[in-house]
């Protein structure tokens, strides 16, 4: 089963950028949980913790598209390192404001300003596209591997954060990701051999991908999917606290990511069958269906298997969804289209985090899982209602694009 993944890493430099980029990607999975745990522990309010955590995610709606354009224009290294330095500095300021009992507004300001951590996962995918742009089979394996790697980060991240926050100090769970962001980004940027070269900009298309009706559907589905992820994180932390097992929040959240990672690992070895739109609708339906049993959890031991099962539909759905976005968007606009999709996910996660913090503060934490179930249901209804648009977008002929050189494809995918 692992043979396709072994062949993937036969390319020179692939191990280097994957290993170094993992550190920065791990930091991304730690920052949100670390902020929620730190603020909730030191200010004793899940509503405030969810709002502060969500504010940073909301800021990425601006920073991620901007950073993506800067990467296209100036290259990965020249853009990522300064962005990581700024993010680490503002994260440190957030920790200091909490420790110094600064006014609440300073927590929002510093956390928003820290939202410049570069999307190393996107830059890694661009490097795979640079290496395997002409090999569809290996690109399917590469995309699956990248999703599995994301899930691995979300397995380890909450574990490390909760362990540091409960075993060392609440602030430790937020200090660790700021260090990893800086170190991982710098080490990744030093892997210059696989960095896609900067290409001169050419106005291939006059209209923004936002006018693409299929992409509009995907962005709305991803908005609700992100709300599922954001609310699930906050609700799980609050529910384990309600059960007097706060230290179990990290392992419990990790179970959902473990289920997703294992499913994605297997999915990468399979040959996709049927239409991409049909596979995507099936995946979203599976996510909604497998989230529903979480509402039956009445204790820690019942939550454990249900969280694992809930994660098994996530990776296949995200792998298929990101591939569908690539089908809907002309190659010359691929970077902008993928950025908009990721931005929708992050925006939804921000919304879910805020709503979950408000919900568990005012209602029984045991009923909190109704929120991610509701978000998954809305994602399914949106995908089903927009299926016609998606099919039309996939079957439509692609607009003229820039020459399909290896370097250009790598640049667009960043």
FENZIWO-V429395 format. One record per residue. RES is the residue in one letter. D_LAST is the distance of its C-alpha to the last C-alpha in Angstrom with 1 decimal. Layout:
RES,D_LAST + RES,D_LAST
//
This chain:
X,28.5 + X,26.3 + X,26.6 + X,23.3 + X,21.5 + X,23.6 + X,22.7 + X,18.9 + X,19.5 + X,21.6 + X,18.8 + X,19.3 + X,17.2 + X,15.7 + X,18.2 + X,17.6 + X,13.9 + X,14.7 + X,17.9 + X,16.8 + X,13.7 + X,16.2 + X,18.2 + X,15.7 + X,14.9 + X,18.7 + X,19.2 + X,17.2 + X,19.6 + X,22.5 + X,22.1 + X,23.1 + X,26.0 + X,27.1 + X,27.4 + X,29.4 + X,31.7 + X,32.3 + X,33.2 + X,35.2 + X,37.1 + X,37.9 + X,38.4 + X,39.7 + X,37.9 + X,35.3 + X,35.0 + X,34.1 + X,31.8 + X,29.9 + X,29.8 + X,28.5 + X,25.8 + X,24.8 + X,24.8 + X,21.8 + X,19.8 + X,21.0 + X,19.7 + X,16.1 + X,16.5 + X,16.5 + X,14.5 + X,11.2 + X,10.8 + X,12.2 + X,10.0 + X,6.8 + X,9.1 + X,10.3 + X,7.3 + X,7.3 + X,11.0 + X,11.9 + X,9.5 + X,8.3 + X,12.1 + X,13.7 + X,11.9 + X,11.7 + X,15.3 + X,17.1 + X,15.4 + X,16.5 + X,19.9 + X,20.5 + X,19.6 + X,22.0 + X,24.7 + X,24.7 + X,24.8 + X,27.8 + X,29.4 + X,29.2 + X,31.0 + X,33.5 + X,34.2 + X,35.1 + X,37.2 + X,39.0 + X,39.7 + X,38.1 + X,38.2 + X,36.0 + X,34.1 + X,32.8 + X,31.0 + X,29.0 + X,28.3 + X,27.1 + X,25.0 + X,23.3 + X,22.7 + X,21.1 + X,18.2 + X,15.8 + X,14.7 + X,11.0 + X,8.8 + X,9.0 + X,8.9 + X,5.3 + X,4.8 + X,7.7 + X,6.7 + X,4.6 + X,7.9 + X,10.0 + X,9.0 + X,9.9 + X,13.1 + X,14.2 + X,13.0 + X,16.8 + X,17.9 + X,17.7 + X,19.8 + X,17.7 + X,14.5 + X,16.6 + X,17.7 + X,14.3 + X,13.1 + X,16.6 + X,16.5 + X,13.4 + X,15.3 + X,18.4 + X,16.9 + X,16.1 + X,19.7 + X,21.1 + X,19.7 + X,21.5 + X,24.5 + X,24.9 + X,23.7 + X,26.6 + X,29.0 + X,28.4 + X,28.4 + X,31.7 + X,33.2 + X,32.6 + X,33.7 + X,36.8 + X,37.7 + X,37.0 + X,36.5 + X,34.6 + X,32.5 + X,31.5 + X,29.1 + X,27.1 + X,27.6 + X,26.1 + X,22.5 + X,22.5 + X,23.5 + X,20.9 + X,18.1 + X,19.3 + X,20.2 + X,17.3 + X,14.7 + X,17.0 + X,17.6 + X,14.0 + X,13.5 + X,16.7 + X,15.3 + X,14.7 + X,15.7 + X,12.5 + X,10.1 + X,8.6 + X,11.0 + X,10.8 + X,12.3 + X,14.9 + X,14.3 + X,16.5 + X,17.8 + X,17.5 + X,18.2 + X,20.3 + X,19.9 + X,17.3 + X,16.0 + X,18.3 + X,21.1 + X,20.1 + X,22.8 + X,21.2 + X,18.1 + X,20.7 + X,22.3 + X,19.2 + X,18.4 + X,22.1 + X,22.1 + X,19.1 + X,21.0 + X,24.0 + X,22.2 + X,20.7 + X,24.3 + X,25.5 + X,23.4 + X,24.3 + X,28.0 + X,28.3 + X,27.4 + X,29.9 + X,32.6 + X,32.6 + X,33.0 + X,35.8 + X,37.5 + X,37.7 + X,39.1 + X,41.6 + X,42.7 + X,43.2 + X,40.5 + X,37.7 + X,36.8 + X,36.0 + X,33.1 + X,30.5 + X,31.8 + X,32.2 + X,28.7 + X,27.6 + X,29.6 + X,27.5 + X,24.3 + X,26.4 + X,27.4 + X,23.9 + X,22.7 + X,25.7 + X,25.3 + X,21.6 + X,22.8 + X,25.5 + X,23.4 + X,21.1 + X,24.3 + X,25.6 + X,25.3 + X,24.3 + X,27.3 + X,28.0 + X,25.9 + X,22.5 + X,23.9 + X,27.0 + X,25.1 + X,23.0 + X,26.3 + X,28.0 + X,25.3 + X,25.6 + X,29.3 + X,29.3 + X,27.5 + X,30.1 + X,33.0 + X,32.1 + X,31.6 + X,35.1 + X,37.2 + X,35.8 + X,38.3 + X,41.0 + X,40.2 + X,43.2 + X,42.7 + X,40.5 + X,41.5 + X,40.9 + X,37.5 + X,36.3 + X,36.4 + X,35.3 + X,32.1 + X,31.2 + X,32.0 + X,30.0 + X,26.8 + X,27.2 + X,25.8 + X,22.7 + X,20.3 + X,21.5 + X,21.0 + X,17.5 + X,16.5 + X,18.4 + X,17.2 + X,13.4 + X,14.6 + X,16.8 + X,14.3 + X,12.6 + X,16.3 + X,17.1 + X,14.5 + X,14.9 + X,12.3 + X,12.3 + X,11.3 + X,8.9 + X,6.0 + X,9.2 + X,10.9 + X,8.7 + X,8.7 + X,12.4 + X,13.0 + X,11.9 + X,13.9 + X,16.8 + X,16.9 + X,17.0 + X,19.5 + X,21.6 + X,21.6 + X,22.9 + X,25.5 + X,26.6 + X,27.0 + X,29.2 + X,31.2 + X,31.8 + X,33.0 + X,35.3 + X,36.5 + X,37.5 + X,39.1 + X,41.5 + X,42.0 + X,42.6 + X,39.6 + X,40.8 + X,39.8 + X,36.3 + X,34.7 + X,35.7 + X,32.8 + X,29.9 + X,32.1 + X,32.4 + X,28.6 + X,28.1 + X,30.9 + X,29.5 + X,26.2 + X,28.4 + X,30.5 + X,27.6 + X,26.0 + X,29.6 + X,30.4 + X,27.2 + X,27.5 + X,28.9 + X,26.1 + X,23.6 + X,25.8 + X,26.2 + X,22.6 + X,21.9 + X,25.0 + X,24.4 + X,23.7 + X,20.3 + X,20.4 + X,20.2 + X,16.8 + X,15.8 + X,16.9 + X,15.1 + X,14.7 + X,12.9 + X,11.1 + X,10.2 + X,8.9 + X,6.7 + X,5.6 + X,5.6 + X,3.8 + X,0.0
//
